[in-house]
Amino acid sequence: MAFVITSPCETEKAGECVEVCPVDCIEEGKDMFYIDPDICIDCGACEAVCPVEAIYMEDEVPEEETKYIELNRKFFQEE
């Protein structure tokens, strides 16, 4: 199970998460950052530094944000 970046990142795009990720699984998209679910090791470093609290464990994503689970996956399938 991977971490997922949700809607608050769309307006923030701060990038602290990229700096602390030990496996470089976070990439910048046009509007927000995305976490590659195949590389994420569930360490939680990104979640701890996100200034807008946009990062959740996949099974803890709020119901109104669940579309971001698929958006994160699709971002890496289209590369």
Buried (B, 14 or more C-beta within 10 A) or exposed (E): EBBBBBBBBBEBBBBBBBEBBEEEBBBEBEEBBBBBBEBBEEBEBBBEBBEBEBBBBBEEBEEEBEEBBEBBBEBBEEE
